[in-house]
Amino acid sequence: MHALGWMSARGLEGGRGEQRPAGSDVADLILLNSNENPYGPASNAIDAVMHMFGQAARYPDAPEDELRATIAAHHKIPVESVILGCGSTEILAFITQALTSPKRRLMTVAPTFETPSDVARRNGVPIEEIRVDGSLFIDLQAMYEMCRGAGLLFICNPNNPTGTMHGIGDLLHFVGQVNARSPESHILIDEAYFEYVDDPTYGTAIPAAVKNPRLIVSRTFSKVYGLAESARATPSDTPRRSGSCNRGARRAGSARLPGPPRSPRSSFRTTWSVRRRSTRRCAPSR
């Protein structure tokens, strides 16, 4: 299939009703566009949510403080650099709205996760798409050469849906180049699939984002942590006010983050489990 014809694998969860065949059991469906973790949340996350129901009659106090502090401690960054949202998709949308305008275009990749482009299009923001190269990698050099004057550059690393990634050295070199060529531009790096990468050159841009006011990094609890209903967070560049997320999401996230996603091999098991199940159930093409 042509790359531009691929469906992005995150953010389309709302279409489940249309995807479900009549009479089918939703628990038996494999939603390939959602990349959900078939193992679900860990037991301590479930326990935290169940405990929360005993306090459901009370309004929450300092609602996001505990989870923000947990995330900050996990990444060894200031708590003021963490904002939360009900879904990293919400965070990506807010950032796009804040940093682009009809005079400040969005620069993105084709194909990639579509939320920034969708938001920009609705707001009348010009969109400049840089095609992936022949090996389906994001063409960082082309983005750098054309970045001047852009309000926001969006990079999904690893990229969704191509699955390709750039090592942290190459990525931070690109960030430095863009900062020098277009100082007014912001760069948003989406690390939703961070835990699935085993390439030794890969790493997070979070420490760099804390020091660089033009760099923002987003993460999610929805994939390897098995908390697709839960809150996601954005370790960011400068102190910001927290967004809003529900109490159950906060409790589940706070319970899960101090430890590994599920086990040291959780990412591998999740990936191959979904692949094995889908291969068994998919009919051969004709």
N, C-alpha and C positions, 0 to 999 in steps of 0.2 A: 504494500500500500504506500502511496506517496506520503511523504512526511507531513505535508500540510493537510492531509486528510485524516490524520490521527486525532482521536479524541483525548483531550487532556484527562488525566486520571484522578484529579482531585477537584472538588468543588461542585460536582454534579450529583451529590447525594440526594438532593431534593427531588430527583426524578424517579424515585423508587416505585411510586405507584404506577407510572407508565411502563416501567421495566418489568413488572411482575406479571408473568403469564397467569391467565385465569385458572383458579383452582390450585395454584402452586403453594408450597409451604415456604414462607420467606426465610426460615432458618436453613433451608436447603439450597438457597440461591447463592451463586457466586457472582458478586457484582464487580466485574473486572475493572470498571471505571473508578471505583472508590478506593482500591488498595487498602482494604481494611485488614486488621490483624485477626486471623481466624482463631487465635488463642484467647482473644479478649483481654480484659484487664486482669491484673494480678489480684490475689486474694486480699492483700492489705488495702488496695484501692476500693474494692467492693465493701470491705468492712468499714472503711472510713465513710462511704456514702450511706451505708445502713445506719451507722451511728448518728449521722447528721439528721435523720428523720426524727429522732427523739427531741431535737431542738427546732423542729420545723415551725412551731408556733411563734418563735421569737424572730424579731428583725435582726439581721446580722450587724455586728459591730466591726469597724475597720475591715470591711469585707475582703479586700485583696491583700492585706498586709502579710499574712502568713505565707501565702503562695509566692508572692514577690520575694520575700526574704529567703524562702527555700530555693527558688531559682537563682537568686543572686549568690547565695552561698555555694550552690552546685557549680556555678560557672566562675566563681571567685571574682565577681564584679560588684560595683556599687548597686544597692537596691534601687537607687534613683534612676538607674539606667534600664529598668525593667518596666514594661507596660503589658497589660493583659487584655485579651479580647475573647469574646465568645466565638472562637474559631480564628485561626490565623488568616483565613480568607477575609474576615472583618478587618483585621489589622492591615492587610495588603490594600484593601479598598480605602481605608482612612488615609493611609500614607499617600496613595495615588491622588486622592482628592486634595490633600494638603499641599503637595509638591508639584502638581502639574496645573496647567491652565491653557486656554486657547493660545497663549503666547509662550508657554513653556511645555514643549512636547514631551511625550513619553517615548523612550527608546526601549524596545523589547526584542525578543527573539521569536523566530518562527521555525518550528512550533515550540510552544512553551505553555505553562499554566496561564489561563486566560483572564483571571480576575483583573489585573491591572489594565489590560486592554479593554475589557468590558466596561470598567468604570470610566476610563478615559473617553471611550466612544460615546457613552451616555452624556458626558459633560462637554462634548464638543472639543476635546483635546486632540491635537494632531498626534498620530501614532506613527513611529518609524520602526519598522520591523527589519531585523537583520537575520537573514536566512542562516540556518546551521550549515556547516560545511559538508563536504562529501562523505565524511565519516560520522555525521550527525552531531558533531561537537559545536558548541557556541563559538562563533568567530569573534573572539575578544579583540583582535587587531582591527577588524572592521568597525566594531562598536567604538573603539577608541578614536579612530580616524574621523568618525562622524558625530562625536558626542557633543561638540561645542554648542552651547545654548540649550541643551536638553534640561528639562526640569527634573526628570527621574530616569535612571537607567535600571531596568529590572533584570536580574539574573537568578535563575533557579539552578542551584548546584547541590546535588545532581539535578540535571534538567528533567523535567516532566513534560512530555512523555518519552523522550529519547533515551533516558537512562545514562547519558554520558556525563562526565564530570571533569572539572579542572582542579589540579593540585593547588594547595593553599599558596604556595610561592608564586605561581603564575597569576593567581587571582589577585593577590595583594599588589603585585607589580602592576597589574591592570588598573587597580584602584588608584595607585599613585600617579599613573599616567593621566587618568581622567581628571583627578584633582588638579593637576598642573595645567592641563589643556582647557578645562572648563570648570573653574573653581566654584561656580554657582550651582553646579549640578550635584544632585544626590544619587547615591547608588544603594539599591535595595537588593540584598542577597537572601534568597529563600532557601533555608536548609531543612525543609520538611522531611527529606529522606536521608538525613545525616547518618543515622545509626545503621543504615544498610550498606555503607561503603566500607570496603576493607583494603582499598588501595593505600599504601603507606604514604603517598604524597598528599593525600587528602587531609584537610583539617578545617576547623571552624574559624570563621572570621569574627567571632564575637569579641575576643580581646582587642582586635583592631578597631571594631566599631565603637567600643567604649572610649577610645582615644581620638577617634576621627569624627567630627561633627557632620560630615557629609556621607557617612556610611551607616546603614541600618541592616540588622540581621533578624530574620524571623525564624521561629521554630514552632513545632506542634507536638501535642500529646496524642494526636489522632492515629498515628501509624504504628511504630514499634511498641509504644506504650499501651496500645489497645484501648485508648480513651477517646474514640471519635466523637462521643457526646460531651467531652470535657472541654475545659478551657485550654487555650493556647497562649503563648507569651512571645513577646518580642524583646530580646535583649537589644538595646538600642544605643544611641550615641550620647545623648544628653538627658538630664533629668526631665521627666515628663509626668503628667498625671496618669494614673492608672485608668484603664478602661473598665468595663463592667462585665462580670461573669457570675453565673449562679453558684450558690453555696456548695452544692454537690460536686460541681466541677472543681472548685477550689480545694475541697477536702481530698478528692481523688488525686489531683495533681500533687498536692503536698505530701500525700502518703507514698506516691510512686517515685518521685524524683530523687530522693536521697540514694536509692539503690539502682542497680542496673535495670534496663527495661523489663526483663523477666529473668533472663539468665545470660551468661556470656555468649551463648549460641542462639539467642532468641531471634536475632535478625535473620540468620541463615535458615533456621527452621521455618520462620514465617514465610520467607520468600519461596523456598522449595515446597512447602506444604501447599500453598496456593497454586503453584505451577503444576504439581502432581495431581491435585484434585480437578483443576480445570482441564488438564489433558485427558483425564478419564471420562469427563462428562461432555466434552465438546465433540460434536459430530464432525467427521472429516469433511473438508471443503470439496465442492464439486466443480 
